[in-house]
Amino acid sequence: MIDDGGAVREHWRPVLDGLAALGPAELGRRFQTADRYLADSGVFYRLYDDAAGVERPWPLSHLPLVIDPAEWRTLVSGLTQRASLLEKLLADIYGPARLVAEGRLPAAVVTGSREFLRPLVGALPAGTAPGEGAGLSVYAADIGRGPDGRWWVLDDRTQAPSGAGYALENRITMGRALPELFERLQVMRLAGFFQSLRADLTALCRNPDGRVCLLSPGPLNETYFEHAYLARYLGFVLVEGADLTVRGDAVHIRTIEGLERTDVLWRRLDSDWADPLELNPASRLGVPGLVQAVRAGNVTLANALGSGVLETRALLSFVPALARHLTGASLKIPNVATWWCGQPLEREAVIADLSAFVIAPAFEYPLPPPLHNGPVVAADLDAKDRAALVDMIRQRGVDLVAHEAAKLSTTPVWCDGRLEPRPFVLRVYLARTKDGWTVMPGGLCRIADHGDARAVSMQRGGRAADVWVPSEVAVAPVSLLPAPGHVPIRRNVGPLPSRVADNLFWLGRYIERAEATLRLTRLLTARAAERERRGAATTRLIEDLLRVWKVVDTPPGAMDPIRLAARALNHHDTVGSILTQASTARRAASVIRDRFSPDAWRTLTDLEFLLARTVASDGTGATVLARINQALRLTASFAGLAQENMNQLTGWRFLELGRRIERALVTCRFARQFGLATAPEEALDVLLDLADSQITYRMRYVMVAARAPVLDTVVLDPSNPRSVMFQIEHMREHMAVLTARLVQETASPPERRLLRLAADVTALDAAHIGDLDMVRAEQALMALSDAISDRWFTHRDQADPSS
């Protein structure tokens, strides 16, 4: 922002003038608006500070990085040159390998990388001719600017460059916070870049019905929000490895309507994990057979499998010379000076002037101290670590590189009401189109959290900033969204992957199971808290059912009811505890998080957090009972949010089917335990409480609970929202819609099972319902669940006979 003479650079002046015109109070309000927008939009990234990772709000700096237009043109020219060079280099590595054969590139630099995938040698992306640059569709360069104003490439990102979606969110947020400044500077728009990217990837489809999918590792990935966001923005299908299958050397999406062909995968998954058959056998994230589909030319990956080999640090040492050989010109933007210590002369030169270098792993392998946490600044080491580092360079030089210790220039950040300089790294994105490389006019700026950083990391407390490139001419508005007057009416949201439907179905079951267990535990607690002795036999029935469901694992009589109820709430080691059920429900929802509103997601996380807290019993059971009632309100809130806020399309129907099947199952089990002839008389009141049907029963029958009317209310009454028949009737409605939409036949196997179940339950006489009747109904419901899974989630009946 400040030049060598201490004056404000010309392209920063409008920004500072605009900030001054707004004043501190208005600026504070604008910045709060930006933070609130990010929070309401659910923008997050995953911070790996423990085993599972923690979701953190996106840390956006409230000021943009502004780049002079002339300086930007230099960056565009240099990075386009570098992208073309890396294309040619990748094509040679996986093609003729002339550079290694001619001695211009040591074989160890290539084969030493985990990302050099031998099964992909010779497998050029479909539609490219031998010898052409191929395999890169998206390239990103991490660049830094020195105090002298020169730019350097710090790292190449060719594997699965992340951050473009966050850059787009940064732009939207800052456009809302500082719209006057944005328009005054005529900032170049980002939408044109994404438009070109979408058009290029879509053009790679070779079949009219082929789809472009964004392949994500899943919700535990640090940038999963970005994956879901970009898929929605570009109109691609968000998939995980489990959503895809290879049939006949082609890749298909498993959807509830059957297998749908996909021709293009935008890969956000590291190559090594992409195919457990031919690459990493430990992978549970990839698609078995994907490499063979690539070889057969039936699918194009962006970027190509194995492209991560270009990120090898050791390669930076040879890129300048390779540029002159392959392009006949020197690099317009050099990478940071690098020496690979696998060569004798370079190794000794590094040791002789060690304090001048940053020593880093040459490949991705973990190294012993002092490099166990990554690159180290040699000048900062004590004598012991310095000696260990010299010994490592001599013994394992092939695994190490030395970088010039470059100091980063700064950008201003707003901190406690004033501007402070902080070092930054800029990630610039390029997309391959039919007309060559196009560059995103901006990028993702990452800013260090202190002033003397030599490296910047979002995982270590850094923050992000929008990047503004002012235009010297008027900027035409560009958007991927259609004009307001030309928006086609559409009520469908695209194909529903089977994994999504499966998780929605089981989420419904888990939530309903948790609610039923909470109701059972509440009754146990209430009876104990009221010192009820008359129903000791019924209390034992409640405890027995909790043990049968594996909610608790203590022997009968080993624990008083209050402590047993507390254990049922949050015991970690039982598969049926309420905490386990809530955690399972949240995990099922986490992989389909983009299907829920922020309120619904927060309800699930609040439920898990509530149950995980230790219950301190006060001797009367009031604490336990209050916790159970809080949890029940949260399960009811989630059900209400799903009912009232979720689009009632196919996915919602699978969620409802799961809830209805589970509610019918637990009601049958409650009827067996508390409503049949062998149960104590007072157990009928327990059954009415569990079925939330006390008021309905008392309004109909001015009498104490009697077996036949209670069973009619709980099992057979189609107007009671808790009865078995009510669940069956609603499942019939959902099944009829699913069969009409998805199945080319009169009735699907699940629908036929449901019809038989409905007929069997309708034929029951409340006065003669026995244990066997309820067992048969439970078995029919479990068979129905299996039939739904077989028909819409597993695609067993659609296997290719030739595969």
Beta strands, then each sheet from edge to edge (+ up, - down):
strand 1: 44-47
strand 2: 54-57
strand 3: 65-66
strand 4: 138-145
strand 5: 151-157
strand 6: 211-215
strand 7: 237-239
strand 8: 244-247
strand 9: 250-255
strand 10: 258-267
strand 11: 300-302
strand 12: 338-340
strand 13: 357-361
strand 14: 376-377
strand 15: 400-404
strand 16: 410-415
strand 17: 418-433
strand 18: 436-439
strand 19: 444-447
strand 20: 463-465
strand 21: 467-468
sheet 1: 1+ 2-
sheet 2: 3+ 21+
sheet 3: 5+ 4- 17+ 16-
sheet 4: 5+ 4- 17+ 18-
sheet 5: 5+ 4- 17+ 19- 20+
sheet 6: 7+ 6+ 10+ 9- 8+
sheet 7: 7+ 6+ 10+ 11+
sheet 8: 12+ 15- 13+ 14-
end
